[in-house]
């Protein structure tokens, strides 16, 4: 077996192990604090929103990244969905789709990516975190808070595990 194949398998297994262990998360507060909007940006009634951007999601081969405009974050009433499009690419690379309601989320908070990209971390209970990059974080978080999701406003550093 070639050396590079062995190294690649080791990297994939290391990524899988990091995703399985919730205690390995390294969210460090950056000291920045986002301020919520006074009102939900989409008016009253059933919260709804759709944002297009980039994402970092767990997959079969470890963490997978999708660039803009392949990631879609959707809020439809109490259901929050983060998916990668087109669907065949998502299936081909084993990317996970996030579908959660407010009681299935541990926390949602602003995050800074490795290269200082603004992101939103969605941490489902008992699963690895999902990151949505780009978009107006304050308006997205205000909309999610209005829908009943547990939103924290203090920014944390990106933690892939």
N, C-alpha and C positions, 0 to 999 in steps of 0.2 A: 504494500500500500504506500503510495507516495507521501512524503513528509507533509506536504501542504494539505492533503486530504485529512490526515490525522489532526493537524493543527486546527483545521476548519471544524471538524467534529468536536474538538475540545472547546472551541469558542461557542459553538451552538449549545453544547451541554451546560457550559457556565452560564449562558444567558437564560436557559430554562430554569436552572437552579435558583438564580437570583429572582426570577418571577414567582417561584413557588413560595419563597420565604418572606412573609410580610414583615418580619422583624428586621430584614436587611434594608429597609427603606431609610434613606438618608435625607429627608426633607429638612433643610436648614433655613430658618427664617432669614430673609435678606435685610429686614429692617424697614422696607418700603410698605406703605399702607395705601391701598386703593380706597377711594371714597365712593360709596354707592350713590346712584342717582336718587333724587328726591322721590321720583315716581317711576314706575315701570315704563320703559320706552314705548311699549306697544299699546298703551291705554288700559282700560279695564276689561274685565271679562276673563275668559279662559286664556291663560298665557300661551303664546305661540311665538316661535321664532325659527329662523333658518339662516345659518351662517356657513359660508364656504371658506375653506382655508387649508392648512396643512395639519398633519397629525402624526403622533408617535403612539403606536398601539402594540399590545402584546400579540405575538403570532406563534406559529408552530416552530419557527426557527429562531426564536428570541424576539427582541424588540424590532418592529418594522416601522419604517417612516414612509409617509405619503406626502408628496409635495403639493403645493397649491396648484390647481383647484380640485384635487382628488378627494379631500376630506369634507364631509358634510355633517354639521352639528345641527340637530333638529329638536325642537321642543314642541310637542303637540299635547297640550293639557298636562297631565301628570307624567307623561312618558318622554324621557330624554334619550335620543339616539345619536351615536357617533358612528358613522359608517364610511367606508372607503368605496369610491366609485371608479370605474365601472366594476360591477359585481364580480366579473370573471377574474379580474386582477386580484381582488380581495381573496377569492377562493384559491387562485393559483399559488399565491404566496402564503396562504394560511393565516391571513390577518383576521383578528377578532372584531366583531361588531358589538358595540356597547348598546344595550337596551335596558334602561333602569327607571324605576320610579323613585320618588324621594326617600322612602324607607329602605331602599337598597343601596344607598350611597352613604359612605362614611363621612366624606367631606369633598367640597369643591372649593378651590382656592386659586388665586393668581400665582403664576410661577414664572421664573426667568430661565430660559433655555441655556444650553452650554455656551452659545455665542451671544448671550444676552437677548435672545428673542423673547418677546412677551408671549406667554402661553397661559392656558387654563388647565389645571389638573383636575381630573374627575377620578376620585378614588372610590370604586365600588367596594362593598363589604366582601372581604375574603378573596379579592382578585388583585392583580397588578394594576397600577394606575394607567389611565388613558390621558394623553395630552392633546389639546387642540391649540394650534398656533395661529396667530393672526386674528384680526378682528378687534373691535373695541371691547376690551375686557370688562370695563365698568358696566357697559350696557348689557352685555351677555350675563354677567353675574347678577345684576339687578333683576333681569328677567327670570333667571333661574331661582333667585330668592323669592320672587313673587309667586312662583309656582310651588313653593314649599320645600325646595332643596336646601340642604344644610351648607350654606355658603359662608366661608371665612374670608375676611378681607385683607389679612396680612399676607404679603407675598413671600413665597418660599423658593428655594433653589430647586431646579429640575433634578428629579431622582428617578432614573430609569427602572429601578427595582421596586 
